[in-house]
Amino acid sequence: MPGKRTAILQSNYIPWKGYFDIINGVDEFIILDEVQYTKNDWRNRNRIKSSQGPLWLTIPVFHDLSRRIDEIRVADQNWRTRHWASLSQSYSKAPYFKTYKDRVEQAYLGSAEMMLSKINHDFIAMVVDILGIPTRISWSTGIGTIPGKTERLVDLCRKTGASEYLSGPAAKDYLDESLFNDAGISVRWMDYSDYPEYRQVHPPFEHGVSILDLIFNQGPHATNYMKSFKRP
């Protein structure tokens, strides 16, 4: 019987496809938002593809670098109408924009949530549902953590009964695999290379944009352009 696979990442705002490949590649995905907030990172911003090229969408937040991610509050709610206007303008001619328009619009304009972490979670949950990903999503705050970059991850894996940990490649700079080995947990690295291109409404093609770009352009075929799903 295969063991349990777990991944642990900080929440991102409307993340790119690789983030959701990690979620789909495990049995349980843990959002690690009780660590220090980092400015100018993916926590509160991402890019979409506009007619003028990649466009940043940034949620304005109160920048307090002494606070944890789950303590960061939005500075104002006008970002919701601005971001939705930018998405509508950029993707109105995309093949599947009308298919998902009402649902994504509701996610933006139908909420008044002020905590960044919860906002990110709501968008992640929406995309997970659209893509049909069955993975369980948990919060590290509900499990409890210990200090230490790698120690914290190993402890979360132990507490959730994981025998395999899936990590993004950026963690190779700090992750101590020996601590996982000592705990009897294997480490697998996500490979972000060689993603297939798809038709974008605004060429030239760009991989590093929000998953919403893939959804609006490819709709129910979006998973054909991801790595963790079986391709036809």
Steps between C-alpha positions, in 0.01 A plus 500: 500500500651838398589740778354842558641791301503851646604843376539819706506849348421855598182630342528695175255733331339334193813281455643368176438147368806350671353577843190300413708216357657469843156497663375235259816293550434429869235362733511794739608857434587715801491878483789631710394853587627532858843609375626853447345703220739599219450817299501502116433128488225274362295525820301801378568529128516312173500564128243460224544535124360825365504642147804702611684197637526359855311717750548496877191476722593595856282489810582808713587394852633660816871420479617391841796267459483401866164330442420151381324444168177403675505835682527718187195716427391656174541878491180567305236307306519694174751247370213258437328715239834603346624143464172375362495788249852409387409132466184581306683733265787257444298181452159606366594352162654181642313185389377401848467836672119489489502145640672606822414871510220483758691277737822700495312830517318378809832406661619858452190708557300274729739508795617763747771285664784716637760238595746424220548134588127430492463688171773286346341184638163588349648547153709182532192303605305637203768395252543158663128444450506621137790266418343206684790454742402264787787590735424582863602857587602576860643792698821470697334711771258216562781249538768690689863558403847514650794734420749432221446510124546129435410388852160667463429315175608163637285550807192584290560192286526283811183643652303438182638148447694575183759262363589719200550875474463684168692827481542780251853532354573834673520321836820325390685809624409433864328165549701241695398167350687308770239606757228350282705184453548467875121521541442234234346750258614510138534831314386545141569815301251663265637559151372818338683453169347407164146613559309488168390828351135578436322764298479827691267777390792743521820357343794455525470208740590548867513217757543704816148635543202418721311173455201718403672557165500127431141458618362786288695389193457122522202442729430129557817417305722692745629186671641378166764770541596407854745234619316325780202396289493219247516653155289365213 
